[in-house]
Amino acid sequence: MSKQFNVPPVKFSSGGSPGPTATTQHHPAVPFQPRPMNPIPFMAFDVGSAPPSTSFSTPQFPSNTVPVNANFDDEPPLLDELGINTKQIWSKTVSILNPFRINPNLHDDADLSGPFLFLLAFGLFQLLAGKIHFGIILGWVSVAAIFLYVVFNMLAGRNGTLDLYRCLSLIGYCMLPMVILSALSLFIPQGCLVVPVMATVFVVWSTRLCTRLLVEVARWDEHRGLVAYACFLIYMLFSLLVIF
């Protein structure tokens, strides 16, 4: 015979959640609050309202600023600022073209702008003839100036007042006949007898000009033949560039 046990019934809620005895506490979330920071104090930068400092005085500098309404019409030309006097170069060129009326006073003020133009023109005419002699021309002129400077001062001794800068200027200006010879040789066939004859005439022209200018500018009139011989050798070398 089976024995029966009395088991109390078990009751479950419909949602499957715990019974009413189970209590759940919900705490509301606290929103994020940034940490307070010390505010930056406001500083006024008004120059007029700032009290003057007594620790030191502000240095005063002279104003070098150019006013806006400056008149640039009174400025000298660019060539004058570079030391290039075109009127003087033209006057010296005209005096060189007339071998019978030379004005040595024009060449007391030496410059290298005119000689540089003449040497450049001589090299350009040689370039048109198919010869590139720019380096040779500049090198020969430099060596010729030193050679003539040494020879002249050795002959003149203490009486010589010729400097190297003026010597280079005179040699460059007396290159104008060589420039004309180089231009005329473009229209004459190479190997013709006319070219050496013309070269001789222009070499004598340049030699006479350079010798007279050296003697007149340096105020020394002795041993002119030796000075002329040195000048003749210099311009004979440049005429060989044209002939050959």
Secondary structure as GFF3:
##gff-version 3
##sequence-region A 1 244
A	DSSP	three_ten_helix	72	74	.	.	.	ID=ss1
A	DSSP	alpha_helix	78	81	.	.	.	ID=ss2
A	DSSP	alpha_helix	86	97	.	.	.	ID=ss3
A	DSSP	three_ten_helix	104	107	.	.	.	ID=ss4
A	DSSP	alpha_helix	113	128	.	.	.	ID=ss5
A	DSSP	alpha_helix	134	156	.	.	.	ID=ss6
A	DSSP	three_ten_helix	157	159	.	.	.	ID=ss7
A	DSSP	alpha_helix	164	173	.	.	.	ID=ss8
A	DSSP	alpha_helix	176	184	.	.	.	ID=ss9
A	DSSP	three_ten_helix	185	187	.	.	.	ID=ss10
A	DSSP	alpha_helix	194	218	.	.	.	ID=ss11
A	DSSP	alpha_helix	224	243	.	.	.	ID=ss12
###
